[in-house]
Amino acid sequence: MSASLTQNNPARAIALKTGAVFLFMVMAALIKSASGQVPPGQAVFFRSLFAMPIIVAWLWQQGHLHDGFKANNIFGHVWRGLFGTTAMALTFAGLALLPLPEVTAIGYATPMFTVIFAAIFLGERVRLFRLSAVALGLVGVMIVIAPRLSLDQDYTSAATLGALMVLAAAILRAMVQIHVRKLVQTDSTSAIVFYFSLTATMVSLLSLPLGWIFPTPSLTWTSPGFSVLGLIICAGLIGGVAQIMVTSSYRFGTASMLAPFDYSSMIFATLIGWLVFSEVPTATILIGAALVIAGGVLIIWRERQLGLDRSKSKPVAPPSGTPN
């Protein structure tokens, strides 16, 4: 990407990133509203299908349409799509069973698992500071889900199942991050965004026999079923716009600067959950979320410090190992 395509405009970058996080929370609320009648697979299909035209139009407008269609690592895109689609379906299923703030808090575990998987699969060295941050974050996650796993509850209860599904989704999203780190070495960001939407649409289509809702002569625009389809269509359109806003935000600010604004989703989730679903987060959820956020921010800060250190090193004398 040429230098003319990027600008140092922190205010615009933060506005785009925060706006995208808000739209993703609106999308989650729409999916949650429809979850009682629409199975997760159909929600993933509509979320991915209706985001694609927006993404393609944006790539064309940016002059990156050719890059978006060019895939050098086909199998990498397939694996990224399978992991990402499964994570999305599990999250959508969890939204039907848990309050929106709780789903958001558990989802914050993704950066913790990303650090762990980076050490296992990418050979990154993880030292005491980041290990401590990961441990802090995982303690927070356990605090959030502990009430769902308590001995006085049935482990097969809907809420327990929902918590486990959202936690599994967080683990899978961490695997997605590992695959993306490899994909960016061979493929453009445009291709990664486009082929994920394409793969998610095709994979989720396999869930067609699992209770999908279809327009019928009896399904009029005033019927509840029509409204449900409208919700997931809007979710797809909003998700596409949010994805573009996230990608665009990195044209105006660095990743390390923007990363902490992901945690504004807890504010939006709490407000939307309270106003739309009459959900009030418990003290346990807030305490656990605070610990997870603290761990995540520490990891982000450490990554920023390492990035500054690496930028100061001489190209002719790279360090023998990667400090973490």
Phi, psi and omega in degrees: 000131181288159183297331182294343181273352180240148179221152175266091182225079185303320182299317180292320179298315181294320179297317179295316182293314180294321176297321178295317179300318178298315180295323176297324177290322175297317177301315179298322179295321177295317178298317180297320180296327182269351190295339180290337183241337183254127178291156183304321181299319179291323177298318177297318180300310181293321178301319184277316184297313185280350172278335186297314179301323179294317180295316180297316179298322180292318178298320178296316181296325180277352182079020182247019183297320179297318178296323181295329181272349184268114180244116179272330182242081185300311183294329176297318177294323180296312180295318177300320180293319180295313179297314182294319180294317178297318178298318179296316180296319179295320178295316179297322177294320179294328179298332180285343188245345185230157173297150182301316178298325180291318177300319180296316181297315180295324180297339179293353179288345184306311179299329179294313179291331178297318178299316181297313182290329177296323178291322184283313190261334181253355179072019179289140179277126181244114183263187191302319184299309182289327175298321179294320178295319178297315180299318179299315180296319181291327174299318177299318178298317180296325177296320181294315186270350183305316179300332180282343183247012183293154186292340181273008177242155177284123182295345177265006180296157184299318182295320178296316178299318179297317179297318180292324178293317180293323177295318177297323178296321178298320178295317180293323177295328175295320176296324176300316180300321178296317179293323179295322178300327177280322183295323183294346178283340183236337186232155181283161176300323179301316180294320181297317180294312184294312185288337173292315178298319180294313180296317180298321178296315183290318181293316181294337178297337179294342179274011182309319181286358189263054170082029178296151174264132181238148173295131178228166178305330181275351181266085183274171182292345178265355183277154179301323181298321178296320179297322180295316177298321178298323180298313184284333173294314177299323179299319179295315180296315180294321177298321178296316178297317180297320179298319179294320180295320178299312181298319181293328183299330182282355172281342187242356179201161182281158180297321182293328178287323186275336186305317182298338182286351172301329185282355172294346179299332178294322177297311181294320180296319180295316180294314181293317178300320180288314185285323187264318187247003182057038179259127177244120181297139179284166177299324179299316180296317182294319179294313179298317179297321180298320178292319179296316179298318179300315178298317179296318179295322177296320177296316179299315180299318180295319178298321179296316179298318179294323178295320177294319179296317181294324181292337180275343183287152181282137181299330184279351182223067181293150179294152183289334178228170180260107179290141180220000000 
